[in-house]
């Protein structure tokens, strides 16, 4: 058979070219560290902090990693695109390449899907627990000498989470809430009782669609309307770099999340045993002979899990 349209080799080359130019640009790589895996599951026991400096009295005091940790089991994922041979032959406008580009988009969106599922389930046990045995978002985290801490925040912990209308805060209310949640991060301590976020400078705020507009204004407007006048926005030109993540997968209307994004570890773990690859059943195949179609299938072995809960907060407006 003579092909005048795109070949399977060209399809595969286009897929990898687009994939390579779009890797690591999506928000999941802000919130999670990517680790390679070479087996069915991986256990991470590195979440306890390294020792703080102490005065050298009576010899060295060596400390190993704590026994706390998480285990992430890799799962197999696939997506398969079927294209009619005549459509390939007739393609004059690049529609096949557009479909391949969309397949790349689906691959990149998959990390966001997995991570969002874990974020939503963070205050329940459906997808696993944090390394300290508690829900990832919980009000009684304890690790070593940390004391009892919470990253499940409401107006009890952060009074400015109490706003006029929970599902429709003003930009001024949203700015105050975000600022005070960031300030709350500095309460968190590690397993040795040391402040874990005292060097924090970069954060990401994740909101559902209905909170996007007030959050965007809260992070970008120089002046905020307070009803009786305006005030300088503490989030603009301040000491923190804050990015905004609108997440349409969130169904909540009164909850948002804040994450620290500049630490050496992260709030989440992205684990990959087998990187995304594409395979084709195409020219000269039995499938082509019998059904006059080609199939392009992508496959990956990966999963996500909970990392450092001290870098994540679940915030409820009231």
Residue, then its C-alpha position, 0 to 999 in steps of 0.5 A: x500500500x502506498x501512503x501519501x499521508x503521515x506515516x507511523x514513524x512520523x507520528x511517533x517522532x511527532x509525539x516524542x518531540x512534543x512530549x520532550x518540549x512540554x515536560x516539567x512545565x505543568x504545576x504538578x512539578x511545582x508541588x511534587x518531586x519526581x523520583x525514578x523507580x525500578x520495582x513494583x513499589x518504593x518506600x521513602x524513609x527520608x522524610x525525617x530531617x537531618x540533625x540541626x547543629x549543636x554545640x559539641x559537648x561530650x562527643x558527636x551525637x549521630x542521628x539516623x533517619x526516622x522509621x516513618x515513611x510512605x510506600x508508593x505502589x506503581x500502577x500501569x496506565x494506558x491510552x490508545x488512539x485509533x485512526x482510520x487508514x483513509x483518514x491518514x491518507x486524506x490528511x491535508x491539514x495536519x489533523x492527525x498531528x493535532x490528535x497526537x498533540x492532544x494525546x501528549x496533552x492527555x499524558x501531561x494532564x495525567x500527573x495533574x489528575x493523579x495529584x488532584x485526586x490525592x489532594x482531594x483525598x488528603x483529609x481521608x484515608x482513601x489513597x493513603x496516609x502521610x508519613x506520620x500515620x495521619x491523614x495528609x491534611x489533619x489537625x493532630x500531626x506529631x513527628x518526633x519533637x514537632x509537637x501537635x500541629x495542624x495543616x487543616x486550617x479554618x478561621x480557628x487557626x487563621x481568623x482571616x479565613x472568615x469572610x463575608x461570603x465564603x464562596x465569593x470573597x473579595x480580593x481584599x479578603x482573599x489577600x488577607x487570607x492568603x497572607x495569614x495562611x503563609x504566615x501560619x507556615x512558620x509555625x511548623x516544626x520538624x521531627x527535631x523541634x526545629x522550624x521547618x519553613x523559616x527559609x520559605x520564600x516561594x508558595x503556590x495557591x491552588x483554587x477552584x474555578x469560582x475563587x480564581x478571580x478574587x485570588x488572581x486580583x489578590x496576587x496581582x493588584x497593587x491596591x485593594x478595595x476595602x469598601x471605605x477606600x483602598x490599601x496597599x496589597x501586602x502580597x505584591x512586592x513583598x518578600x514572597x513569590x506566589x504562583x496561582x494554580x486554578x484547578x477545575x478538577x476541584x469541586x469545592x467552592x469554599x476551600x483552597x490550598x497553599x503549598x510551599x514550593x522552594x524546599x529541598x523536599x516537596x509536599x508530594x512524590x511523583x514516582x515513575x517506573x516506566x516513562x511514557x512510551x508510544x507504540x504503533x500497530x500500523x502499516x502492514x499489520x493484521x489490524x490494518x488488513x482486517x479493520x483498515x485502521x492504525x492504533x497508537x498506544x501510550x503506556x506508563x507505570x507511575x503513581x503519586x504519594x504524600x510527601x512533607x505535610x508541613x509544606x501543604x495546607x488545606x484552607x476553608x473559608x467561612 
